[in-house]
Amino acid sequence: MTLDRVPPGKTVRVLSVGGGRACRQRLFSLGICPGELIKVLRSAPLSGPLMVEGKGGVFVIGRGMASRVLVEEVP
């Protein structure tokens, strides 16, 4: 499953980060790296951005970037 499909309130583990070099560097700088746990706090309607909480704090990323992050649910 990709990060853009995770409902608000769920915590997930990052499996891999795809996309181009600039996209991966941006996500890594936010703390979205393989093995990290992140929680989706909010999902804006109509394909808007996601508010997520991770090791690097709370931040907002667009759905395009979120669609490049492969995740798995954490029980």
C-alpha positions in Angstrom: 0.0 0.0 0.0 1.2 3.5 -0.6 1.2 6.4 1.9 -1.4 8.4 0.0 -4.0 5.5 0.7 -3.5 5.3 4.5 -6.5 6.6 6.4 -6.0 9.3 9.1 -5.1 7.9 12.5 -3.1 4.9 11.2 0.5 4.3 12.0 2.6 2.6 9.3 6.1 1.4 8.7 8.0 2.7 5.6 9.1 -0.2 3.3 10.6 1.7 0.4 10.8 5.2 -1.1 10.6 5.6 -4.9 10.7 8.5 -7.3 13.5 10.6 -8.6 16.6 11.6 -6.7 15.2 15.0 -5.6 12.0 13.4 -4.4 13.8 10.7 -2.4 16.2 13.3 -0.9 13.3 15.5 0.2 11.4 12.6 1.8 14.6 11.4 3.5 15.2 14.9 4.9 11.7 14.7 6.5 12.6 11.4 8.1 10.6 9.2 5.8 13.2 6.4 5.4 12.8 2.6 5.1 12.1 1.1 8.6 10.7 4.3 10.1 7.3 4.6 11.7 5.0 7.4 10.6 1.4 8.3 11.5 -1.1 10.0 9.2 -2.7 12.8 11.1 -4.9 14.3 8.5 -5.9 13.8 4.9 -7.2 16.9 3.0 -10.2 16.3 0.8 -10.2 16.3 -3.0 -6.7 14.9 -3.4 -5.2 17.5 -1.1 -2.0 17.0 1.0 -1.4 14.7 3.9 -0.3 15.8 7.4 2.0 13.1 8.9 4.0 12.7 12.0 7.4 11.0 12.0 10.8 11.1 13.6 11.4 14.5 12.1 8.2 16.1 13.5 4.9 17.0 11.9 4.9 18.0 8.3 2.7 18.1 5.2 3.4 16.3 1.9 1.6 16.3 -1.3 -0.2 13.2 -2.6 2.3 12.9 -5.5 5.2 12.4 -3.1 3.1 10.2 -0.8 2.2 7.9 -3.7 5.9 7.1 -4.0 6.2 5.8 -0.4 5.4 2.1 0.0 4.2 1.3 3.6 2.8 -1.5 5.7 0.3 -1.3 8.6 1.7 -1.7 12.1 -0.6 -3.5 14.5 
